[in-house]
Amino acid sequence: MPSLLLIAHGSRRAASNDEVRALAERIRSLPDSGYDHVEAAFLELAEPLIPAGLHALAARGATEIVAFPYFLAAGTHVASDIPEAIAEFARARPDVAVRLSGHLGASMLLPTAILSVARCESGAAAPCRRFAGGEAVVCGCAN
C-alpha cells in the first residue's frame, strides 16, 4: 500500500504548521484511507522539509509515496519547486516510486467544500465569526 505525504508551504506561525500536521493526523485516522502512512512536510519555514518527509516515509518501509500538494493554486511552488524536490529524492532513492498528485485547488470537490464551509455546514474546528461594530464574535452557526 502507498504512503501519503501532505505537502504544505510552511509558515513562520507555528500554529499554522500544527494545523497541517493535525490534518495529516485526521487523514491518518480515517478507516480504509488506502495509505500505510500519512505524514506532513513543508516546502520551507517548517520541519520536516519535503526531502526529509520523503526520506522518513522511505525509512518506514514505503516503496510507493503519493505526494499531495496542499496548495490552492498552481504557482511556482506547485509547478516547479515541489516537482524538483521530488525529482531529487527520486534520483537518490530509485527504489521508491513517487507519484505527484494534482494540487488541492485543482480538485473538482473543492467548490462544494467551499460552499459547505461558507454555509457553516462543515463542522469546522475553527468557528465562523461575525463582525459587528468592528468587533468579531463567534456567530453560533452550525459549527
N, C-alpha and C positions, 0 to 999 in steps of 0.2 A: 504494500500500500504506500502511496506517496506521503510526503510531509508537506506542510504548507508554511511558507514564510510570508507574513503580512508585512509589507514594506511601506513605511510612512516617511515623511520628510524629516521629522525630528524638530524639537523646539528648545529654546532656552528655558521655557516654562516647564518645570518638571511634571506638573500635574497633567499637561498635555501629553507628554510621553507615557505617563502612567495610564492615561485613558486608552492609548493604543495597546499597551500591554494587557489591560483589562479586557479589551475587545478580543485579543488573541486568546485569552483565558476563556471567555464566553464561547468562542468558536470551538475551542478545545473540548469544552464540556458538553457540547451538543452530541446527543447519541447518534451514532451512524454518520459522522461527519465525512467519513471516507479518507481521513488522514491519520497516520500513525502519530505524528507530532505536529503541533501548531505553535509557532513562535513569532515574535515581532522583531523587526530590525529597522534601522533608520539609515537614511541617506547621509545625514550629517547632524551635528549638535546633540546627539544622544547615543547611548550604547544599548545594544551592540550595533555596530555599523553593518551594512549589508554583507560584506565578505565574512565577518565574524559570525553572523547569523547563519549563513550558508554552511560554513565550516562546522559550526556547532551541531547543526542537523546531521551533517555527514558523520560527525564523531558519534552521534547517537545511532548510527546504522542506516541512515537514509540513503537509498540508492536512486530515488526519484524525488525531486523537490519541485513544487509549484510555487513560483514567486508571484505574489499578488500585489501590484502597486495600489496602495490605498491613497490614491490621488484623484482629484475631481477632473482635472484637465490634462491633456497630453502636451505639457510644456517640455522644456529641455530636460528636466529630470526624468520624465517618463520616456521621452523619445530617445535620449542619448545616455544620460548618466546611469540609470538603472541597468539598461542592457549592457553597457560597458563593464559595470561591476560584475554582472553575471557571466559575461564572456571571460573575464579574467579568472573567475572562480572555475569555470568550465575547463580552461586551459590547465589549471593547477590540479583539478580533480576530474579527469576524463571518465572515471568510474562512476560518477554521479550524474544522472540526467537531470537537467533543469529546464522547466518549461515556464516561460514568462507569459502570464495570462494578460488579458486586457486590463486596463486600469478601471477603477471603480466608476468614474464618470462616464465610461462607455457602456455601462450596464443598462439594458432595457428595463430593468427593475427599478432603477433609481427614481424616475418620475413618480411612481406610485409611493415609494418610500418617502419622498419629499412631501407629497400631499398628506400622507399619514402623519408625519411629524408636525406639519403646519396646522393640521386639524386637531392636534393634541390626541391622536388616536394611537400613538406608538408605544405608550408605556415607557417613554424615555426616562433614563436616570436623572437627566437634568430637567428641572421643571421649566415650563414656559413662564415668561414674565410679562406683565402689562405695565405700561409706563403712563402714569397719571401725574400731571403737575411736575414732571421731571423726576419722579421717584419710581423705582422699579419695585413691583410687588408680585409675588407668585400668583399666577392667575387662577389657580384652583380648578383647571380643566381636567380632562381625563388622565393627565399624567399623575 
